[in-house]
């Protein structure tokens, strides 16, 4: 599959924000997008938009000094095979990846692969295996959601990108 073919097979872009009050934020985004939230759970809401094609999630977190509101970014794809193809492409470029297969987080069962950009922003490529929309079946499931929302961290951001892409530090005017 070429990069153009792979890009054409991406279902939606995913954006996840940390918010101080998920109910207040969900009400704002319902007005902003003009549609109700696709899924609401304690401390969590998401919007599954078709125009623009966007999976937009809100996670309730207490404000942390020095930490912005961006939780993570992602690309939702149609199949687990596409997740594996993305993993192979990322690793062949020298990127460090983190796999989660058949994992349950954000009230959905997923296969995913994670990678971090040069500034430490977390990106996931994922497929929904079960959207777990039936609230009664999953509300008390301790694996439905994780306290850290499942976003892996990178201790040394220089490990997140291949060496050939890292910025070379040079003294000014030398």
ABEGO torsion letter per residue (X at the ends): XBAAAAAAABABBBBBBBBABAAAAAAAAAAAAGBBBABBBBGBBBBBBAOBBBBBBBBBBBBBBGBBABABBBBBBABAAAAAAAAAAAAAAGBBBBBBBGBBBGGBBBBBBBBBBAAGBBBBBBBBABAGABAAAAAABAAABBAAGGBBBBABAAAABBAAABBBBBBBGX
